[in-house]
Amino acid sequence: MKLLRTEEVAKILSFTPKKVRQMLASGEIPSVKIGGEYRVIDIELNNFIENQRVAA
């Protein structure tokens, strides 16, 4: 298990850090808050990405 910082998640998703913070705050991407900063468990990010698939 690895905890990813907001900037790392933004890079993986090709989003801005601001957009990722909004998604974390709304609960759209599951996260934990440590020391006032959001962290995303790598497995949870993988699950989020898998759930974004659309039918071809």
N, C-alpha and C positions, 0 to 999 in steps of 0.2 A: 504494500500500500504506500502510495506517495501522495503528499499534499501539494497541490499546485497553487501558485500565487495567481492573482487576477491577471497580471501581465502575461503569464505563461498560458493561461486559458485563452486570453485574447489572441495570442499568436497562433495557437492551435486552431481556433475557430475562424480566424481572419476577421475578427471584430475589433473595434476600438476597446481599450480598457474601460472607458466610460459606459459603453453599451453592456459589457460583461458585468460591471458593477450593478447596473440597473436590473439585469436578468438575475443576478444573485440576490439582490434586495427583494425582488418580487417572488423569489422561490422558483422561478422558471428553471434555473440550474441549481440542483441541490448543493448545499455548502455548509460549512461550519464557520463560526466566527471565533478567531483566536486573537487575543490582544487587540480587538477592535478592527481586525482585517479579515476579509473573507478568504477561506481556503477551500479548494475543491478536491475531493478524493478522486484520484485518477480513474478508478473503476466507475464512479458516479458520472464522470465526464464521458467515459466510453458509453455508458448506458444512455445518457442524454443524446449523444450523437446517433446511436442506433435507433432511437425513437424518432429521429427527425427524417428518417427515410420516407420517400414518397414512391408510390407505385409508378412504374414506367409505362 
